[in-house]
């Protein structure tokens, strides 16, 4: 029974097993999953007979599915293109200016100094 529940969950929510995996465009896949979520929110909202429950259900489903899609998208990007996460090496970002102004006087900053207050 536990395996059956896990398999049912995977067919719907796991991008590797869901029939939506054949849609290569992640944004299109996300939109279709959102439309299905809204459809099920409407069905359960009408079945329960309360628009309040419907509204809460819609918000909950949107947040849940968005979090799942963002996580899957991040994992896929990390797997397929790990260099995408190579932002700026080192602790400090590169300095975008070569001087600062203090009391109306220009002070040139040393070359190669990464800047920042945590030297």
C-alpha positions, -999 to +999 in steps of 0.1 A: +000+000+000+028+024+009+046+017-024+014+023-043+009+057-026+045+066-033+041+056-070+009+076-074+026+106-059+056+102-082+034+099-113+019+133-106+046+153-088+079+138-099+092+153-131+110+121-140+079+100-139+051+123-148+037+122-183+044+159-184+082+150-185+078+148-223+072+186-224+107+199-226+099+236-219+099+239-181+077+270-182+050+253-203+052+223-180+048+245-150+018+263-165+000+231-174+006+218-138-008+251-125-039+247-147-044+212-134-040+223-098-066+251-103-089+225-119-086+203-088-091+232-065-123+241-082-135+205-081-128+201-044-141+235-036-174+227-052-175+193-037-170+207-002-195+235-010-174+264+004-158+292-015-136+299+015-122+264+013-118+269-024-098+301-020-075+286+007-071+255-015-061+275-045-035+296-026-021+264-010-019+245-043-002+275-061+024+278-033+030+241-031+034+236-069+055+267-073+079+255-046+081+221-063+086+235-097+113+259-085+131+231-067+129+208-097+141+236-120+170+243-097+180+207-095+178+203-132+199+234-138+225+221-113+226+188-131+226+200-167+245+233-163+264+235-129+285+264-142+253+285-140+259+287-103+295+301-106+286+336-097+317+355-085+346+337-070+360+348-037+343+363-006+339+398-020+324+409-052+345+428-077+348+464-070+329+485-096+347+518-088+383+528-084+378+557-060+355+570-032+347+605-022+351+615+015+344+651+026+346+663-010+380+648-016+386+619-041+404+590-025+418+564-050+415+528-038+444+504-041+446+481-071+437+445-064+419+454-032+386+435-031+370+461-009+344+454+018+345+460+055+356+425+066+393+427+058 
